[in-house]
Amino acid sequence: MDRIQEAVTFVGRPFPDTMMDKQRSYTACNMKMENDPVFQKFLKDNNLQTQRTNMIVFGPDNFMYWYGVLTNKVKNIPSGLMKYQLPKAKVAEESSADQTLAFFNTPLNAVLPKFLKKLATRGVKVYENVGDSPTPYVLQTLNLDTKKLTQTLYVEASK
């Protein structure tokens, strides 16, 4: 599905590509966030307990992995968490059912190529190196209540 995503704020923490484990996943980083009392209090205070998102922001030679949530309701970000403002943009999405937080522990090199290939098959312009795109963002959002996972590629910034 292609649609326009309004500007949205990602709140969480970034982890450099050097923090991937030997399986090329961010399992330890994800667990650190899930066990962090500041993050859990933030989720509860903002009624975001059922939402999780990981975001990969690509550069030409590397990337940054973020773990947290998407929101536009929050004005005060607690110390220890960071925010990242995503632009209004055309996005391409794929959804799947019956997912859990364990999905976020799947190695990125197993998840991302498969997702990007699906989009390319649909005719979505996918950069060979997503870091060369003016909108170098891939998000994976999980609703813990419905177990619906939505993978999103930012395709083109909107005005």
C-alpha positions as MATLAB code, in Angstrom:
seq = 'MDRIQEAVTFVGRPFPDTMMDKQRSYTACNMKMENDPVFQKFLKDNNLQTQRTNMIVFGPDNFMYWYGVLTNKVKNIPSGLMKYQLPKAKVAEESSADQTLAFFNTPLNAVLPKFLKKLATRGVKVYENVGDSPTPYVLQTLNLDTKKLTQTLYVEASK';
ca = [
       0.000    0.000    0.000;
       1.239    3.475   -0.834;
       0.023    6.487    1.114;
       1.003    9.874    2.482;
       2.416    9.725    6.004;
       2.043   12.962    7.939;
       5.096   14.246    9.783;
       5.569   12.181   12.924;
       7.988   12.037   15.840;
       9.930    8.934   16.749;
      10.818    8.733   20.455;
      13.354    6.209   21.674;
      17.076    5.593   21.506;
      19.548    5.188   18.668;
      22.057    2.366   18.450;
      24.935    2.399   15.932;
      25.439   -0.459   13.504;
      28.437   -1.554   15.599;
      26.011   -2.679   18.350;
      24.585   -5.515   16.241;
      25.307   -8.943   17.642;
      26.965  -11.806   15.740;
      23.583  -12.772   14.260;
      23.239   -9.197   12.894;
      20.326   -8.401   15.185;
      19.731   -5.859   17.922;
      18.292   -8.273   20.477;
      20.371   -6.929   23.389;
      19.502   -3.310   22.533;
      15.800   -4.147   22.262;
      15.870   -5.906   25.646;
      17.730   -2.982   27.195;
      14.937   -0.675   26.061;
      12.150   -3.020   27.181;
      13.764   -3.270   30.624;
      14.412    0.470   30.921;
      12.158    2.051   33.590;
      12.370    5.495   31.922;
      11.118    4.081   28.615;
       8.382    2.040   30.288;
       7.205    5.055   32.322;
       7.197    7.171   29.157;
       5.040    4.562   27.397;
       2.603    4.386   30.314;
       2.419    8.175   30.836;
       1.611    8.675   27.154;
      -0.687    5.673   26.709;
       1.701    4.047   24.216;
       2.158    0.666   25.910;
       0.750   -1.255   22.926;
       3.031    0.344   20.321;
       6.638   -0.346   19.357;
       8.642    0.766   16.366;
      12.148    0.207   15.192;
      13.571    2.586   12.643;
      16.631    2.286   10.480;
      18.089    5.572    9.261;
      20.504    4.828    6.461;
      23.562    6.832    5.485;
      25.754    6.334    2.412;
      28.137    4.008    4.285;
      26.342    2.922    7.467;
      23.071    3.173    9.345;
      21.597    3.913   12.763;
      19.053    1.613   14.406;
      16.419    3.211   16.640;
      14.035    1.485   19.048;
      10.989    3.211   20.493;
       7.569    4.476   19.400;
       5.951    6.859   16.931;
       3.822    9.680   18.305;
       2.819   13.274   17.807;
       1.183   13.736   21.174;
       4.268   14.083   23.362;
       5.790   17.434   24.188;
       8.173   16.473   27.006;
      10.727   13.806   26.245;
      12.335   12.422   29.425;
      16.072   12.548   29.894;
      17.626    9.423   28.412;
      15.277    9.278   25.421;
      15.683   11.128   22.139;
      13.314   12.245   19.437;
      13.669   12.147   15.671;
      11.313   14.159   13.479;
      10.253   12.293   10.355;
       8.956   14.403    7.442;
       5.605   14.239    5.731;
       6.235   11.794    2.921;
       4.918    9.303    0.439;
       5.511    5.855    1.926;
       5.167    2.268    0.744;
       4.005   -0.328    3.238;
       3.574   -4.058    3.753;
       1.671   -5.539    6.682;
       1.632   -8.952    8.291;
      -0.414  -10.508   11.066;
       0.364  -12.557   14.156;
       3.681  -10.918   15.002;
       5.238  -10.345   18.421;
       8.125   -8.330   19.825;
      10.347  -11.291   18.914;
      10.126  -10.131   15.280;
      12.343   -7.163   16.178;
      15.083   -9.626   17.142;
      15.219  -11.106   13.646;
      18.513  -10.240   11.904;
      18.100   -7.144    9.737;
      19.858   -8.831    6.813;
      17.031  -11.404    6.792;
      14.153   -8.938    7.139;
      15.035   -5.835    5.133;
      16.045   -7.346    1.743;
      12.846   -9.408    1.694;
      10.708   -6.338    2.464;
      12.486   -4.133   -0.099;
      12.225   -6.864   -2.763;
       8.437   -7.056   -2.223;
       8.196   -3.303   -2.739;
      10.373   -3.367   -5.860;
       8.207   -6.161   -7.300;
       5.206   -3.852   -6.817;
       6.993   -1.138   -8.806;
       8.111    1.020   -5.881;
      11.396    2.826   -6.528;
      13.875    1.321   -4.071;
      17.406    2.682   -4.008;
      20.118    0.037   -4.241;
      21.638    1.803   -1.225;
      18.743    3.243    0.800;
      21.279    5.710    2.244;
      21.396    7.438   -1.159;
      17.682    8.269   -0.909;
      16.624   11.752    0.238;
      14.273    9.906    2.639;
      16.504    7.081    3.965;
      14.040    5.626    6.496;
      12.654    2.139    7.051;
      10.264    1.631    9.950;
       8.748   -1.503   11.414;
       5.781   -0.800   13.679;
       4.067   -3.405   15.825;
       0.691   -3.061   17.510;
       0.977   -5.400   20.496;
      -2.820   -5.658   20.870;
      -3.636   -6.655   17.291;
      -0.221   -8.277   16.589;
      -0.167   -6.412   13.261;
       3.281   -5.512   11.968;
       3.618   -2.743    9.397;
       6.880   -2.269    7.515;
       7.289    1.179    5.963;
       9.749    2.616    3.443;
       9.833    6.369    3.053;
       9.758    6.893   -0.717;
       9.558   10.620   -1.310;
       9.217   13.711    0.896;
       5.977   15.640    0.462;
       5.523   19.386    0.517;
];
